[in-house]
Amino acid sequence: MNPDECPVCDTGVLATWQVAATNETIRVCDECDGVWEATDELPGPPLTTIEQFLLLRGRPPLWSELHRLDEAPAS
């Protein structure tokens, strides 16, 4: 398994994000929206979905609540 491939849906790619309000670092699948702690050993089940993750923290379920940490540099 490619380390960036989602272990749940097998089609999505995992990216590392930081929750702006809490400074938590998480990994999120761009296809199924599964969420893992940045330190979770993969493959393994996701904690939840990004929507539920943010709602449980009192945040709106919006991508603008997150900051991507592993973006490829612009060419």
C-alpha positions, 0 to 999 in steps of 0.5 A: 500500500502506498503510504498516501493511499487511503486504507479504507476506500483504496481510491483516495489520497491522504493529506496532512491538515492542521485544525486552525482552532485547535492546532490538532494535526490530522490526516484526511482522505480526499475521497471518503473524508475519513480522519486519522490522528497524524500519529496513527499507524496505518492501515487502520480504521479512521476515527471519524469523518471530517464533518463529525470531527469538526462538529465534535470540536464545536467548529463548522464542517468547512474545509476553511477550518483546516490548513493543509500542511503537506501541499506540494510547492508551486511550480 
